[in-house]
Amino acid sequence: MSTPPATPQSIVIVGGGFSGLMTAVNVMRLARRTVRLTIINGQRPTGRGVAYSTRRAEHLLNVAARNMSAFPDIPDHFVNWLRTRTEYDTLPEHELRERFIPRLVYGDYLRSLMHHYLSAAEFVDGEAVDVDERGVILSNGRVIEADRVVLASGNEAPAPLPGAEALTDHPGWLGNPWLDWLGRLPASDGSIVLLGTGLTTVDSLITLRSLGWYGRVHAISRHGWLPQSHFRGIEYPDFPPEGVDLAELGLERLVKLVEGHCNRLRDMGANPGIIVDKMRAHTQRIWQKLTLEERLSFAKHHAAKWNIIRHRIAPEIHAQITTMQLTGQLQVHAANIEKVSAADQRVEVQLCGGKTITGDLVINATGPQTRFTATSSGLLQNLLRRGSVSPDDMDMGVRITPGHTIVDGEGKPSPSLLAIGPLLRGTYWETIAVPELRGQARRVAETLLGETTEPTIEQKVMMEYMI
Ligand SMILES: Cc1cc2nc3c(=O)[nH]c(=O)nc-3n(C[C@H](O)[C@H](O)[C@H](O)COP(=O)(O)OP(=O)(O)OC[C@H]3O[C@@H](n4cnc5c(N)ncnc54)[C@H](O)[C@@H]3O)c2cc1C
């Protein structure tokens, strides 16, 4: 884009999930002058994104209601919004705050914010494929002029598995778990193989149960670890120890300290997950203070364990998964996947070590692709090719400044591009859940507007409750 003005007249946000929507909402909340705002979003309804566009009520949030406010400065916003709905209206406060609400209800919450704050914005249903000096270019050739462009493209689809390229049209193969697969459900004496044991696999298992499908399910991942359950913690004031700055320890000493406290909690009969929770407020700073070697070492040796403790699931969901295991319906395998291939109408999964597992339906739920330069997004590939964006030093996402301005291929802050959300994994590590993203959305809005202002909170909240 040609040199943009210091204060933007027109802002285009690419991606209309939580990150893009809440960036737009914060711009409208904070702006003291008129800004032209456009949100470009493809594939699903704007506002809901991948996580909250599910139509299935059995898919619950994996964070309690009390921590799901969309605004960092109004902590009870979501809980208060829930009171506008009949089913939550009369629940005791402590019960409502601890509830794991259906994700589709959270999608309704985001849509209500969209209607309230963004009546003046333009919504474009389409795919952005490039950004050049004219603005944002869509796949249909339309160009949308912009002084500033925010990349809020969210999580990538899973990385392709060896052999999957030959299965594109195979009826028993699903390369993207976010596509609708219910029409392909095998007969109840058939089998389903889920590649991955993370949150997407949990979603699929819960749906199978709610459909009353009792066929055989195999779930495969390197360690075979399913997410752990949320639990009621205990007071544990000993961590972090007084006077210790966790971010200054370096990886080796930090791991030692954490393991020591986890063992102490185990000895006390308490859940060591408390330590991971207590680290959450420090995680981004710790990550940024680690050396590149330490971050790579964490990703290789500790990340899998961290993820299953950190990204826990609602106890009622965990109980259903446990039942599936105990009844033998679900078998979990710890193995690396070597390749996938067709076996007539079925799909065969070959594991390292020679074992094979065959399914009538095999779903790639291995989690988002994390190597940024291998992105399947045409937009991001084009921006990389132009040198408009550059990978962070772990190649997990884009490089940014503290204000979320993208750093280009020559190492200079871009005059017009910003980023938010999962694209910043290499910078922050924790950057995929609402408690982190709501703060980012506000920061990006402030950078866009070049100002830090306080909104008149009470007035706006009152009006939303009446929607
Ligand atoms: C199954 C699941 C459950 C989750 N549960 C929780 C939870 O309970 N609590 C929590 O805090 N977090 C949860 N998360 C994390 C969740 O990802 C974040 O809360 C948040 O929704 C991420 O939003 P996003 O906008 O960054 O990305 P996304 O939701 O992925 O949205 C990105 C949007 O951008 C669009 N897009 C991408 N590229 C383009 C392009 N080139 N042109 C146009 N549009 C484009 C996509 O189609 C998509 O609509 C969950 C995630 C998943 C997958």
The ligand as a Tripos MOL2 file, in Angstrom:
@<TRIPOS>MOLECULE
LIG
   53    58     1     0     0
SMALL
NO_CHARGES

@<TRIPOS>ATOM
      1 C1        -13.0600  -26.7250   19.2930 C.3       1 LIG1
      2 C2        -12.5510  -25.4860   19.9330 C.ar      1 LIG1
      3 C3        -13.0280  -25.1130   21.1690 C.ar      1 LIG1
      4 C4        -12.5590  -23.9690   21.7920 C.ar      1 LIG1
      5 N1        -13.0600  -23.6190   22.9960 N.ar      1 LIG1
      6 C5        -12.6120  -22.4970   23.5990 C.ar      1 LIG1
      7 C6        -13.1330  -22.0870   24.8660 C.ar      1 LIG1
      8 O1        -13.9880  -22.7350   25.4480 O.2       1 LIG1
      9 N2        -12.6400  -20.9620   25.4260 N.ar      1 LIG1
     10 C7        -11.6700  -20.2340   24.8150 C.ar      1 LIG1
     11 O2        -11.2510  -19.2240   25.3740 O.2       1 LIG1
     12 N3        -11.1630  -20.5950   23.6220 N.ar      1 LIG1
     13 C8        -11.6140  -21.6960   23.0080 C.ar      1 LIG1
     14 N4        -11.1040  -22.0570   21.8020 N.ar      1 LIG1
     15 C9        -10.0510  -21.2300   21.1960 C.3       1 LIG1
     16 C10       -10.6180  -20.3520   20.0890 C.3       1 LIG1
     17 O3         -9.8770  -20.6730   18.9540 O.3       1 LIG1
     18 C11       -10.5200  -18.8880   20.4400 C.3       1 LIG1
     19 O4        -11.3320  -18.6560   21.5830 O.3       1 LIG1
     20 C12       -11.0030  -17.9250   19.3630 C.3       1 LIG1
     21 O5        -12.2690  -18.3010   18.9440 O.3       1 LIG1
     22 C13       -10.0600  -17.7850   18.1870 C.3       1 LIG1
     23 O6        -10.6300  -16.8280   17.3300 O.3       1 LIG1
     24 P1         -9.9010  -16.2600   16.0390 P.3       1 LIG1
     25 O7        -10.7540  -15.1690   15.5350 O.co2     1 LIG1
     26 O8         -8.4990  -15.9200   16.3530 O.co2     1 LIG1
     27 O9         -9.8450  -17.4680   15.0150 O.3       1 LIG1
     28 P2        -10.9970  -18.2500   14.2340 P.3       1 LIG1
     29 O10       -12.1060  -18.5920   15.1090 O.co2     1 LIG1
     30 O11       -10.2770  -19.3590   13.5430 O.co2     1 LIG1
     31 O12       -11.5460  -17.2120   13.1600 O.3       1 LIG1
     32 C14       -10.8180  -16.8080   12.0310 C.3       1 LIG1
     33 C15       -11.7980  -16.4630   10.9300 C.3       1 LIG1
     34 O13       -11.0830  -15.8680    9.8540 O.3       1 LIG1
     35 C16       -11.5520  -16.3950    8.6260 C.3       1 LIG1
     36 N5        -10.4740  -16.2540    7.6390 N.ar      1 LIG1
     37 C17        -9.2300  -16.7830    7.6850 C.ar      1 LIG1
     38 N6         -8.5210  -16.4090    6.5980 N.ar      1 LIG1
     39 C18        -9.3400  -15.6340    5.8600 C.ar      1 LIG1
     40 C19        -9.1920  -14.9680    4.6060 C.ar      1 LIG1
     41 N7         -8.0400  -15.0310    3.9060 N.pl3     1 LIG1
     42 N8        -10.2350  -14.2660    4.1240 N.ar      1 LIG1
     43 C20       -11.4060  -14.1890    4.8230 C.ar      1 LIG1
     44 N9        -11.6070  -14.8120    6.0060 N.ar      1 LIG1
     45 C21       -10.5820  -15.5270    6.5150 C.ar      1 LIG1
     46 C22       -11.9020  -17.8410    8.9620 C.3       1 LIG1
     47 O14       -12.7990  -18.3920    8.0210 O.3       1 LIG1
     48 C23       -12.5300  -17.6690   10.3490 C.3       1 LIG1
     49 O15       -13.9050  -17.3900   10.2560 O.3       1 LIG1
     50 C24       -11.5660  -23.1940   21.1530 C.ar      1 LIG1
     51 C25       -11.0880  -23.5710   19.8990 C.ar      1 LIG1
     52 C26       -11.5800  -24.6930   19.2930 C.ar      1 LIG1
     53 C27       -11.0520  -25.0430   17.9430 C.3       1 LIG1
@<TRIPOS>BOND
     1     1     2 1
     2     2     3 ar
     3     2    52 ar
     4     3     4 ar
     5     4     5 ar
     6     4    50 ar
     7     5     6 ar
     8     6     7 ar
     9     6    13 1
    10     7     8 2
    11     7     9 ar
    12     9    10 ar
    13    10    11 2
    14    10    12 ar
    15    12    13 ar
    16    13    14 ar
    17    14    15 1
    18    14    50 ar
    19    15    16 1
    20    16    17 1
    21    16    18 1
    22    18    19 1
    23    18    20 1
    24    20    21 1
    25    20    22 1
    26    22    23 1
    27    23    24 1
    28    24    25 2
    29    24    26 1
    30    24    27 1
    31    27    28 1
    32    28    29 2
    33    28    30 1
    34    28    31 1
    35    31    32 1
    36    32    33 1
    37    33    34 1
    38    33    48 1
    39    34    35 1
    40    35    36 1
    41    35    46 1
    42    36    37 ar
    43    36    45 ar
    44    37    38 ar
    45    38    39 ar
    46    39    40 ar
    47    39    45 ar
    48    40    41 1
    49    40    42 ar
    50    42    43 ar
    51    43    44 ar
    52    44    45 ar
    53    46    47 1
    54    46    48 1
    55    48    49 1
    56    50    51 ar
    57    51    52 ar
    58    52    53 1
@<TRIPOS>SUBSTRUCTURE
     1 LIG1         1 GROUP 0 **** ****
